[in-house]
Amino acid sequence: MKPNREHAVSAFSLPASSGSYHLKRILECAVGGTLFVLCLPLMAITAVVVWVSLGLPLFFTQARAGAGMRVITVAKFRTMTNARGPDGVLLPDQMRQTAASALLRRLRFDELPQLLAVLSGDMSMVGPRPLPLATVASFGELGRIRSMVAPGMTGWAQVNGNTLLSDEEKIALDLWYVAHASLWLDVRILLLTLKTLVTGEHIDEQHLKVAKDFLLHHPCGQQPRMMMR
């Protein structure tokens, strides 16, 4: 039996009170502004690497779903070419990268321009990664719940496996985060992000099991099938 919308929403409360939200915004602006200034030389180096290895344009922009399914524009340094096969379809990501641009993705330097989106309020430092609006809409009620918080530069899925995870595993981790979001969890995720940058991506089986069990017992626990990019 398919759950109704009211029942589905009742399983999730808003992840933060108004006071907590404003405190989070103040802290994010302070952290985001400081990081933006400190990372300006790094962004300049990244821009040169992109220009030398891939040429112009330096940036890739795309409309993505923000909090409440509001359309936002996400920018990042370009790390792939638009090379296509004989059938006109884009080649796999690995075939459209250079060694230098692949390293930028590995270190997540390509995402540094999103600090401006954090300062503007379109994104948070921590939250589910921003996805195309059509992809989020295809998740149905799960997509609407996933958008109860602003998308983040890093998130629970990103520190628990990221590219090693399936789409279903990513959204389970995202929804677990939405239901348990707090300032302390955000700090933990930021610290785990630093660890991931140093040690690489690894799947945390325990965290993944908890998230899957959480989604399994949620009334909207049907699994999405769209690709999450």
N, C-alpha and C positions, 0 to 999 in steps of 0.2 A: 504494500500500500504506500503510495507516494505521500510524504508529509506535506501539510499545507504551509504556506509562507509564514503564518504567525507562529506555528510550532517551531519551524526552523530557526526563526530569529530569536525565540525565547531561549534556545540553547546557547546563544552567545550574548553576553552583555557587552556594552561598549567598553573597550579595553582600558580606558583611562577616564578619570573624572575631569571636569573642566580645569580644576586647579592643577592636576597632574599634567594635563595637555599643555597649559601655558608654561609650566616649569620646564617641560621637555622642549618646548620651542625656544625658550630662553637659552637653555643649555646647548641646543643644536646650533643656534645662531652663533653662540660664543665659540663652540668647537669648530663649526663649519667655517666661520670667518677666519679663525686662527689657522686652520689647515689650509685654507685657500691662499692666504698670504705666504705661509711657509712653503707651499707647493708650487708657487709661481715659477721658481727656477726649474723645478722638475717638469712642469708643464711645458716650459719653453724647450727643454731638451727633448721631451716627447714629441712636440710639434716638429722639431728638426728631424727626428728619426722617422716620423711618418712621411715627411716631405721627401726625404732621401730614398726611403724604401718603397713608397707607394705613389708619391707625387701628390698633386692636388686633386680634390679638396682635402683639407686636413681633418674636417669634422664630418661625422655622420649624425643626422638628426632624424627623429621619427616620432610620430604621435603615439602616445601610450596612455593607458588608463591610470588616472590618479585616484585619490581618495573620493569615494562616492561615485566612481565611474566617470569623473570629470576628465576631459581630454587635456593632457599636458604634453609639452614637447620635451623630449629627452635628447640631450646631446652628448656625444662621446668622441674621442679621437678615432679616426678611421683606422681599422686594422686589417681590412680585407679588400680585395679588388672586386670588381663586378664580373669576373671571368665566368663564362657560361660554356656549357657543352654544346655539341652539334644540335641537340634538341632544343636549345635555347634556355634550358634550365640552369640556374646557378650551380656551379660546382660545389662540392662539400667544403665546409669552412676551412679544413686543413689545407686544401688545395688552393685556397684564395689568400693565404697568409704568406708572409715572408718570415724568416727566422727572427728578425728584429720585431716585427709586429706581433708575432706569436708570444714573444717574451713580454711585450707590453700588456697583452691580455692576461698572461700568467700572473704578472705583478699587479694587474688591475689599474695600471697607470692610464689606460684609455678612458677610465670612468671619472677621472679627476674633474673634468668640466661640470659634472653633476653637482659639485659643491655649490655652484650658483643656484641650482634648482632647490637645494636644501635651504639656502639663504632666502629665496623667494617664497618658500613655503609649499612649493609643488611636490617636493620630496622630503623624506626624513633621512637621517643618518642610518637608521635601522628600520626595516620593514620588508614586506614581500617585494621582490624585484618588479619594476614596472614592465607590464606586458602590453602588446597591442590590444586595443579595445575589443576587437572582434574575438580575440582569443579568450579574454576574460569573460565576455558575454556568453561564449559557448559553454562555459562552466555552469551556467544557470545560477541557481541560488548560491552555490559554492563561490562563484565568481563575485557575486554581490557581497557576500560575507568577507571574502578576501580583500575587498576594497573598502572595508570599514576603517582601515588605517591607511595612511599615506605610504606609497611605495618607498623603499629605502635603497641606499647605495650598497648596503649589505644586509643580510637577513639570516634567519634560522636555517633555511635550506642551504644557503651559501657556505655556512660554516660546518655543515653536516654532510658534505659530499658534493654539492653543486653539480658540476658536469658529469659526475659519476652516478647521479641519481636518475631514475625514470621520471617522467612528467607526473605520474600519480604520486610518487614519493615526495616530489617537490611541493605539490599542493597540499599534501597531508601535513608537511612541516610548516608551510605557510599558515594554514588554518589553525594549527596548534599555537603558533605564535600570536595570531590575532586574539585567540581566546585567553592567552596568558600574558599579554604584553604588559610590561612595566619598565620603569627606569632601570631597575636592577638587571632585568633580563637584557635590556639594550646594552648596558655596560658589559655584561658577560659576552654578548655577541661581538661587540667591538674588540674585546680582548682576544676572542677566538679568531676574529678576522686577521689580526696581526699574526697570530700563531699559524694560520693557514697560509699567509703570504710567505712565511719562512719555511714551513715544513711541507707545503703542498696540500692538495685536497685528499681527505680521507672520509669514508662513510662511518658515522657513529651509529652502530647497529642498535644500541640501546635507545638513543634519542629517536631513531627512525621507528622502532617498534612502538614506543609510546605514542608517537604522532599517528601511526597507522591505527592503533587501537582506539585512539581518541576519535578519529574520523569514522571508523567502523561503527562506533556506538552513537555517532551523531545522526539525527534524523534525516539529514541531507547527505548521507554518506555515499552516494553514488559517485563513481570515479570518472573524471574527465578524460577525454581522449585526444584533445587538441595538442599540438606541439607547443611547448613553452620555450621561447627563445630569449 
